[in-house]
Amino acid sequence: MRSICLLLLIFPSLLFAQEFIPNYDESKVPDYQLPDPLAFENGEKVNSLADWEKKRVETLRYFETEVYGISPAWDGEMKTEIISEKQNAVGGKAIRKEVKLSLIRQGKQVDIYVLIYLPKSSSRSPVFLGLNFYGNHTLSEHQAIRVTDAWIRNNETYGSSDNRASEKGRGKRRENWAVEEAINRGYGIATLYYGELDPDFDDGFENGVHALYQEERNENSWGAVAAWAWGLSRVMDYLETLREVDGEKVAVLGHSRLGKAALWAGAIDTRFAMVISNNSGCGGAALSRRRYGETVGRINRVFPHWFAGKFDHYNENEDALPVDQHQLIALMAPRPVYIASGVDDRWADPKGEFLSGLYSNPVYQLFGKTGMPVNEQPDVDQPVMGDIGYHVRSGGHGMLPYDMHQYFNFADKHWKVHP
């Protein structure tokens, strides 16, 4: 009973969640018309890369004002401190270090902790950067890696009833991140706990990186997804300073709500050379207008802190959106993008995720790229890889070793990494 009361306190709109009945029937997907990714608001067509640069600005602005919110420019100071380091990690093949990044602005400070594994190499290493759900310590059994003291979602496996991480979670997510395979294939892994950037509950935007900016909020202000994406860019600032890291080959990835953040980070920060969405669903890779599985109205009611307030205007009103998620994928062009789904994860709408990639093709083709290399959703466990990659694997919601294996294959295809 205590846990139920706590959940309702944190997510009061869960009281209404039972009223929502998701559609899982393709025959009941409504007719919809997607915005043309190569047409300006005034109807004029995009005919050149110069035109696209203007259209890109227009599209990005709509996503900022209508969906994710407008993130502030970073004008503060970052201090770094290595809090632990091991020169012979992963069987002696890697260097592991955990770094505290202190973001300081106008007398306020937010500390985030980044765990980094880098292969021992004479050359600079490409890196996969992503947020994790339960703390850096869940990627390793080593006691030197700190247990986050930030709020975590209540979970008996990874934390305790007071919403704090604990030793119970140490090492339990190691396989999901495929650290050993990454190192063996010449890739680094960098990760941080997302709740240190912004707590995942409706706190009035008073904590985390929002607290660095004392701004009067309005319906276009940044939500939690934008804050998590903004934090990924601050970690990118740091990675670019490391001589061991190839700053031109950093892939940003994320799963579920953190897949939404990875996509938005890739859209607003073109330094990310590759963008990977794992089961990101509504507000991520899935088309909103399909109204399949989770919908705009449902996600806004249960997670009112995730998006801009303006996004509420499109609850049960998706056709009025000036953009849809295929245009989010198009914002990555010509950079490689990978979209992954689980066949049993109907809530995230695997077909809608595939279609977002497919319908972004015109923009990729404007660049002379292939984009999504097939016109029909591939069979289960049959990845396809053009400039946009996609797979729908066996199983449900999760970021599994199978997924990571495909991401490394995709990076091999585009970056030709050979350890």
C-alpha positions as CSV (number, residue, x, y, z in Angstrom):
1,M,0.0,0.0,0.0
2,R,2.8,2.4,0.8
3,S,4.4,1.8,-2.6
4,I,1.1,2.5,-4.3
5,C,0.6,5.7,-2.4
6,L,4.1,6.8,-3.2
7,L,3.6,6.2,-6.9
8,L,0.4,8.2,-6.9
9,L,2.1,11.0,-5.0
10,I,4.9,11.1,-7.7
11,F,2.6,10.4,-10.7
12,P,-0.9,11.7,-9.7
13,S,-2.1,11.2,-13.2
14,L,-1.8,7.4,-12.8
15,L,-5.2,7.7,-11.1
16,F,-6.6,8.1,-14.7
17,A,-4.2,5.7,-16.5
18,Q,-6.7,2.8,-16.2
19,E,-9.1,4.7,-18.4
20,F,-6.7,4.4,-21.4
21,I,-7.2,1.4,-23.6
22,P,-4.4,1.2,-26.2
23,N,-5.1,0.3,-29.8
24,Y,-3.1,-2.8,-30.9
25,D,-5.2,-3.5,-34.0
26,E,-3.6,-2.3,-37.3
27,S,-7.1,-2.2,-38.9
28,K,-8.1,0.5,-36.4
29,V,-5.1,2.8,-37.1
30,P,-6.8,5.9,-38.4
31,D,-6.2,7.4,-41.8
32,Y,-3.5,10.1,-41.5
33,Q,-1.4,12.3,-43.6
34,L,2.1,13.1,-42.6
35,P,3.8,16.4,-43.1
36,D,6.1,16.5,-46.1
37,P,9.7,16.7,-44.7
38,L,10.7,18.5,-47.9
39,A,8.0,21.2,-47.9
40,F,8.2,24.5,-46.2
41,E,5.4,25.8,-44.0
42,N,4.3,28.0,-46.9
43,G,4.0,25.0,-49.2
44,E,7.2,25.7,-51.2
45,K,9.4,22.7,-52.0
46,V,12.9,22.0,-50.8
47,N,15.0,21.5,-53.9
48,S,18.6,21.8,-52.7
49,L,20.8,21.3,-49.7
50,A,20.8,25.0,-49.2
51,D,17.0,24.9,-49.0
52,W,17.2,22.0,-46.6
53,E,19.3,24.0,-44.2
54,K,16.5,26.5,-44.0
55,K,13.9,23.8,-43.7
56,R,15.9,22.1,-41.0
57,V,15.8,25.3,-38.9
58,E,12.0,25.5,-39.4
59,T,11.5,21.8,-38.4
60,L,13.8,22.0,-35.4
61,R,12.0,25.1,-34.2
62,Y,8.6,23.3,-34.3
63,F,10.0,20.4,-32.3
64,E,11.4,22.8,-29.7
65,T,8.2,24.9,-29.3
66,E,5.6,22.2,-29.7
67,V,7.1,18.9,-28.4
68,Y,10.3,19.0,-26.3
69,G,10.7,22.6,-25.2
70,I,13.5,25.1,-25.8
71,S,16.7,24.3,-24.0
72,P,19.0,27.1,-22.9
73,A,22.4,27.6,-24.3
74,W,25.2,26.5,-22.0
75,D,27.1,29.5,-20.7
76,G,28.5,28.2,-17.5
77,E,31.7,26.5,-16.3
78,M,32.5,22.8,-16.2
79,K,35.0,21.4,-13.7
80,T,36.2,17.8,-13.9
81,E,37.6,15.4,-11.3
82,I,38.6,11.8,-11.8
83,I,37.2,10.0,-8.8
84,S,38.4,6.5,-9.7
85,E,40.5,4.9,-12.4
86,K,41.7,1.4,-13.4
87,Q,44.3,0.8,-16.1
88,N,43.6,-2.9,-16.5
89,A,39.9,-3.2,-16.7
90,V,37.9,-5.8,-18.7
91,G,40.6,-8.4,-18.5
92,G,43.4,-5.9,-19.0
93,K,42.0,-4.7,-22.3
94,A,40.5,-1.4,-21.2
95,I,41.0,1.7,-19.1
96,R,38.0,2.4,-16.8
97,K,37.5,5.7,-15.1
98,E,34.6,7.5,-13.4
99,V,34.7,11.3,-13.7
100,K,32.7,13.9,-11.8
101,L,31.6,16.8,-14.0
102,S,30.5,19.8,-12.1
103,L,28.3,22.2,-14.0
104,I,28.5,25.6,-12.5
105,R,26.4,28.6,-13.4
106,Q,25.7,31.8,-11.5
107,G,26.7,30.3,-8.2
108,K,24.7,27.1,-8.6
109,Q,26.3,23.7,-9.2
110,V,25.1,20.3,-10.4
111,D,27.4,17.3,-10.3
112,I,27.0,14.4,-12.7
113,Y,29.2,11.3,-12.8
114,V,30.3,9.7,-16.0
115,L,31.6,6.1,-16.2
116,I,33.9,5.5,-19.2
117,Y,35.5,2.4,-20.6
118,L,38.1,2.9,-23.4
119,P,40.0,0.2,-25.2
120,K,43.7,0.2,-24.8
121,S,44.8,1.5,-28.2
122,S,47.4,3.7,-29.9
123,S,44.6,5.4,-31.8
124,R,41.7,7.5,-30.7
125,S,38.6,5.3,-30.0
126,P,35.0,5.8,-31.2
127,V,32.6,5.9,-28.2
128,F,29.0,5.0,-27.6
129,L,27.4,7.5,-25.1
130,G,24.1,6.9,-23.4
131,L,22.2,7.5,-20.2
132,N,21.5,4.6,-17.8
133,F,18.4,3.9,-15.6
134,Y,19.8,2.8,-12.3
135,G,23.3,4.1,-11.8
136,N,26.8,3.6,-13.1
137,H,27.5,0.8,-10.5
138,T,24.9,-1.4,-12.3
139,L,27.5,-1.8,-15.2
140,S,30.2,-3.2,-13.0
141,E,30.8,-5.3,-9.9
142,H,33.8,-3.2,-8.9
143,Q,33.3,-1.4,-5.6
144,A,35.2,1.7,-6.8
145,I,32.3,2.7,-8.9
146,R,30.0,4.9,-6.8
147,V,26.4,4.2,-6.1
148,T,24.4,7.2,-7.1
149,D,22.8,9.2,-4.3
150,A,20.2,10.7,-6.7
151,W,16.5,9.6,-6.6
152,I,15.8,6.4,-8.6
153,R,12.5,4.8,-9.5
154,N,11.4,2.4,-6.8
155,N,12.6,-1.1,-7.8
156,E,13.4,-4.1,-5.6
157,T,16.2,-5.2,-7.9
158,Y,18.1,-2.0,-8.2
159,G,17.1,0.1,-5.2
160,S,15.1,0.3,-2.0
161,S,11.7,1.4,-0.9
162,D,13.0,4.9,-0.2
163,N,13.8,5.4,-3.9
164,R,17.5,5.3,-3.4
165,A,20.0,3.1,-5.4
166,S,21.8,0.4,-3.4
167,E,24.4,-2.2,-3.7
168,K,21.7,-4.7,-4.8
169,G,22.0,-3.3,-8.3
170,R,25.8,-3.6,-8.6
171,G,26.7,-5.3,-11.9
172,K,23.2,-6.2,-12.9
173,R,23.1,-4.3,-16.1
174,R,26.6,-5.1,-17.4
175,E,25.4,-7.6,-20.0
176,N,22.8,-5.1,-21.4
177,W,25.6,-2.6,-22.2
178,A,27.9,-5.2,-23.8
179,V,31.0,-3.6,-22.4
180,E,33.2,-6.6,-23.2
181,E,32.1,-6.8,-26.8
182,A,32.5,-3.0,-27.2
183,I,36.1,-3.2,-26.0
184,N,36.9,-6.3,-28.1
185,R,35.6,-4.5,-31.2
186,G,37.5,-1.3,-30.5
187,Y,34.7,0.9,-29.1
188,G,34.4,2.8,-25.9
189,I,31.4,3.1,-23.6
190,A,30.4,6.2,-21.7
191,T,27.4,6.4,-19.5
192,L,25.8,8.3,-16.6
193,Y,22.7,8.0,-14.5
194,Y,19.9,10.1,-16.0
195,G,18.4,11.1,-12.7
196,E,21.5,13.2,-11.9
197,L,20.6,15.4,-14.8
198,D,16.9,15.6,-14.0
199,P,14.8,13.5,-11.6
200,D,12.2,11.5,-13.4
201,F,9.1,12.8,-11.5
202,D,7.2,16.0,-11.6
203,D,9.3,18.1,-9.3
204,G,8.2,21.5,-10.7
205,F,11.6,21.6,-12.6
206,E,13.3,22.7,-9.4
207,N,16.1,20.1,-9.3
208,G,18.8,18.8,-11.6
209,V,20.1,20.9,-14.4
210,H,16.8,22.9,-14.6
211,A,17.9,24.5,-11.3
212,L,20.9,26.1,-13.0
213,Y,18.5,28.4,-14.9
214,Q,16.1,30.5,-12.9
215,E,13.8,31.2,-15.7
216,E,10.1,32.0,-15.9
217,R,8.6,28.9,-17.4
218,N,6.0,28.9,-20.1
219,E,4.4,26.3,-22.4
220,N,7.6,26.2,-24.6
221,S,10.0,25.6,-21.7
222,W,12.2,22.5,-21.7
223,G,11.0,19.4,-20.1
224,A,12.8,16.4,-18.7
225,V,13.5,14.7,-22.1
226,A,15.2,17.9,-23.2
227,A,17.1,18.2,-20.0
228,W,18.5,14.6,-20.4
229,A,19.4,15.5,-24.0
230,W,21.1,18.7,-22.9
231,G,23.1,16.8,-20.4
232,L,24.3,14.4,-23.1
233,S,25.7,17.4,-24.9
234,R,27.6,18.5,-21.8
235,V,29.2,15.0,-21.6
236,M,30.1,15.4,-25.3
237,D,31.8,18.7,-24.3
238,Y,34.0,16.6,-22.0
239,L,34.6,13.7,-24.4
240,E,36.0,16.1,-27.0
241,T,38.8,17.1,-24.6
242,L,40.1,13.5,-24.2
243,R,43.0,12.6,-26.4
244,E,41.9,8.9,-26.2
245,V,38.5,9.6,-27.8
246,D,37.7,10.2,-31.4
247,G,35.4,13.1,-31.0
248,E,34.2,12.8,-34.6
249,K,32.9,9.3,-33.9
250,V,30.7,9.5,-30.9
251,A,27.3,7.7,-31.1
252,V,24.5,8.8,-28.8
253,L,22.1,6.0,-27.8
254,G,19.3,5.4,-25.5
255,H,16.5,3.0,-24.5
256,S,12.8,3.8,-24.0
257,R,12.4,7.3,-22.5
258,L,16.2,7.7,-22.8
259,G,15.9,6.7,-26.5
260,K,13.6,9.8,-26.8
261,A,16.4,11.8,-25.2
262,A,19.1,10.3,-27.5
263,L,17.0,11.2,-30.6
264,W,16.5,14.8,-29.4
265,A,20.2,15.1,-28.5
266,G,21.1,14.0,-32.0
267,A,18.7,16.4,-33.5
268,I,19.9,19.5,-31.6
269,D,23.6,18.6,-31.4
270,T,25.2,17.6,-34.8
271,R,28.4,16.7,-33.1
272,F,26.9,13.3,-32.5
273,A,28.0,11.4,-35.5
274,M,25.5,8.5,-35.1
275,V,22.2,8.3,-33.3
276,I,20.6,5.1,-31.9
277,S,17.0,4.7,-30.7
278,N,16.2,1.6,-28.8
279,N,12.4,1.0,-28.2
280,S,11.8,4.8,-27.9
281,G,8.1,4.7,-28.9
282,C,5.8,7.7,-28.5
283,G,7.7,11.0,-28.5
284,G,10.7,9.0,-29.8
285,A,10.8,7.2,-33.1
286,A,7.1,6.1,-33.4
287,L,4.8,8.2,-35.5
288,S,2.3,10.1,-33.3
289,R,-0.5,10.1,-35.9
290,R,-0.8,6.3,-35.9
291,R,-2.2,6.4,-32.4
292,Y,-1.0,2.8,-31.9
293,G,0.0,1.7,-28.4
294,E,1.0,4.7,-26.3
295,T,-0.4,7.9,-27.5
296,V,0.4,11.6,-27.1
297,G,-2.4,12.1,-24.7
298,R,-1.6,9.2,-22.6
299,I,2.1,10.0,-22.3
300,N,1.4,13.6,-21.4
301,R,-1.0,12.7,-18.7
302,V,1.2,10.1,-17.0
303,F,4.5,11.9,-17.5
304,P,3.6,15.6,-17.5
305,H,7.2,16.6,-16.8
306,W,8.7,14.9,-19.9
307,F,7.8,17.4,-22.7
308,A,6.9,21.0,-23.2
309,G,3.6,22.2,-21.9
310,K,2.6,23.0,-25.5
311,F,2.6,19.3,-26.3
312,D,-0.6,18.9,-24.3
313,H,-2.4,20.8,-27.1
314,Y,-2.1,17.7,-29.2
315,N,-3.7,15.2,-26.8
316,E,-6.2,13.2,-28.9
317,N,-5.4,15.9,-31.5
318,E,-2.3,14.4,-33.2
319,D,-3.3,15.5,-36.7
320,A,-2.9,19.1,-35.6
321,L,0.8,18.6,-34.9
322,P,2.9,20.6,-37.3
323,V,5.5,17.8,-37.3
324,D,5.7,14.1,-36.8
325,Q,8.5,11.8,-35.7
326,H,9.7,11.0,-39.3
327,Q,10.9,14.6,-39.4
328,L,12.8,14.1,-36.1
329,I,14.7,11.3,-37.8
330,A,15.2,13.5,-40.9
331,L,16.9,16.1,-38.7
332,M,19.8,13.6,-38.3
333,A,20.5,13.5,-42.1
334,P,23.0,12.8,-43.5
335,R,24.3,11.1,-40.3
336,P,23.7,7.4,-39.7
337,V,20.6,6.6,-37.5
338,Y,19.6,3.2,-36.1
339,I,16.1,2.4,-34.9
340,A,15.4,-0.8,-33.0
341,S,12.2,-2.4,-31.8
342,G,11.0,-5.5,-30.0
343,V,8.3,-7.5,-31.7
344,D,6.3,-7.9,-28.4
345,D,6.8,-4.2,-27.4
346,R,3.5,-3.2,-29.0
347,W,3.2,-0.2,-26.6
348,A,6.2,1.4,-28.4
349,D,4.7,0.6,-31.9
350,P,7.5,-1.2,-33.8
351,K,5.8,-0.6,-37.1
352,G,5.4,3.1,-36.4
353,E,9.1,3.3,-35.5
354,F,10.1,1.6,-38.8
355,L,7.8,4.0,-40.7
356,S,9.5,7.0,-39.2
357,G,12.8,5.9,-40.7
358,L,11.2,5.0,-44.0
359,Y,9.4,8.3,-44.4
360,S,12.6,10.3,-43.6
361,N,14.2,8.8,-46.7
362,P,13.5,11.9,-49.0
363,V,15.8,14.0,-46.8
364,Y,18.5,11.4,-46.9
365,Q,18.2,11.0,-50.6
366,L,18.6,14.8,-51.0
367,F,22.1,14.2,-49.6
368,G,22.7,11.3,-52.0
369,K,22.2,8.8,-49.2
370,T,20.2,5.6,-49.1
371,G,18.3,6.2,-45.9
372,M,16.2,3.2,-44.9
373,P,17.2,0.5,-47.4
374,V,13.9,-1.4,-47.6
375,N,10.3,-0.4,-48.1
376,E,8.6,-3.0,-45.9
377,Q,9.3,-3.7,-42.2
378,P,11.8,-6.6,-42.1
379,D,11.1,-9.9,-40.5
380,V,11.9,-10.5,-36.8
381,D,15.7,-10.8,-36.1
382,Q,16.6,-9.7,-39.7
383,P,18.4,-6.4,-39.3
384,V,18.7,-4.0,-42.3
385,M,21.4,-1.4,-42.5
386,G,21.6,1.5,-44.9
387,D,22.3,5.0,-43.7
388,I,19.3,4.3,-41.5
389,G,19.4,0.9,-39.8
390,Y,16.5,-1.0,-38.3
391,H,15.7,-4.3,-36.6
392,V,12.7,-5.7,-34.8
393,R,14.0,-8.5,-32.6
394,S,12.4,-11.3,-30.7
395,G,11.1,-10.3,-27.2
396,G,9.8,-7.1,-25.7
397,H,10.9,-3.9,-24.1
398,G,14.6,-3.8,-23.2
399,M,18.1,-3.0,-24.5
400,L,19.6,-6.4,-24.9
401,P,23.0,-7.8,-26.0
402,Y,21.5,-8.6,-29.3
403,D,20.6,-4.9,-29.8
404,M,24.1,-3.7,-28.9
405,H,25.7,-6.3,-31.3
406,Q,23.7,-4.8,-34.1
407,Y,24.8,-1.3,-33.1
408,F,28.4,-2.3,-33.2
409,N,27.8,-3.9,-36.7
410,F,26.2,-0.6,-37.8
411,A,29.2,1.4,-36.5
412,D,31.6,-1.0,-38.3
413,K,29.7,-0.4,-41.5
414,H,30.0,3.4,-41.3
415,W,33.2,3.8,-39.3
416,K,35.2,0.7,-40.4
417,V,36.6,0.1,-37.0
418,H,39.1,-2.8,-36.7
419,P,40.8,-3.1,-33.3
